[in-house]
Structure formats: structure tokens, C-alpha cells
């Protein structure tokens, strides 16, 4: 990454929240947003990994605020919204990236605690983020919310139950939010990254050669584009593997 004059940065003076920012897609997104001029509020559980991200952001000429936070601490999400309101009075970009895979096994064998954790992180935490940050996104002249989904939401493969169900629920959540903000300056998008070289993909497909996969860094410029004031789509899915915007079918 190379620094460029602030005036040439497409997201100059924008405020962005990125969850799961310490590694994988979230880290790549945070770096790309910062390089584009946004001040990144980086949310993740691990303080050390956030500090490493901060070093990279600074090296790229950007700035960040580090927020060590477990997204299952819903009161902390509310406090995050209050803190952003007090400091900036608005939010321009929300990237809801954090997620967990759970266990790959038959539905009848899944421990209820595993099921609950996947739903808590992948669905309820994103609803709590919307609940806390929606008023701030509405105060932006071009609020942009991007949530990372998965092809698993529609493929419904055997043994992927908790993850697939959670991503299908996330898609319903975001499409509902898009409908509710249709007459505002807020736009809410879903993103299907496809197979990427991430720790989650390695856990799901341990025998796969990671060198055959695209990287989060290749995806990151598209997240910047979806977060831009110039992006006008809402309630649809950007499918990274094909480079196309997919519109979910609506019942007749």
C-alpha cells in the first residue's frame, strides 16, 4: 500500500466501523478503507491483533480507533454506538464481517451451545449493530452498511446447518433493513466473498490447497466500492466470485 494525498482519497473524512477487523476479510477491509481515507473503528476480540492492525494502518498513512469487544456483549455494542455519537455524531460506513463457523455435523448432533453461539455472533450481533448504529448511519449524507454473507445461505449443504441457517437469517435481516431505509440516504448490501484464503475456510476445508484460493486483499477494493457514497444499490448481494450483483427473488 502507498499513501496518497488526502484530497485524492475516495473515503476522506468518512467514519467506518469494521467488525472482525483483526484478521482475514475484516483486516483487509479495514486496511483498504483506511488507505482510501476513512477513519476506521476496528472491532475485534483480540487486543494484540488489533494493535498489529493499527501499525499497518498507520504505515499506510491511515488512522484507526481500536475497540476490543466481544460481539456477544450486546451492552458493549450499545456503548459503542453511544461513544461514536459523542465523538463524531454520525457513522458513514458499517462493515459487519465478524462471524463463526460452528461445527460441521448433522443437525441432530449439534450441541445447543454451539447452535446458540453461531446465531448470537452471525445474526443477533448484527441486529444489535443495526439497532445501535442505525441512527448514526441515518445522520450520514451517504450511510453505507455492508454485511458479509456466504453461498452457504442458499446451497444448504449437508452438515453446514448452523452456519447456513445463520447466513440465511442474516440475509433476511439485511434485506429487511434495506427496505426500511429505502427512502433515506442509507444503503445496505450483502456480500458473498466465495472461497477465500482465510482461517475459517481452512477450518472448514482442511484438505484444500490455500494457494488455489483468492485472498481477502483481492476482495477488499470491492468492499471500499460498496462503502462509497457513489454506491447506490441496496438490498442486493455482491457476489465476488462472479463480480455480479444478485437480486434475491421476491415471491409473486
ABEGO torsion letter per residue (X at the ends): XBBBBAAABAABGBBBBBBGAABEAAAAAAAAAAAAGBBBBBBBABAAAAAAAAAAAAAAGBBBBBBBBBAABAAAAAAAAAAAAAAAGBBABBBBABBBAEBBBBAAABBAAAAAAAAAAAAAAAAAAAAAAAAAAAABABBBBBBBBBAAAAAGBBGAAAAAAAAAAAAAAAAAAAAAAAABABBBBBBBAEBBBBAAAAAABAABBAAABBBAAAAAAAAAAAABAABABBGBBBBAAAGBBBBBBBBX
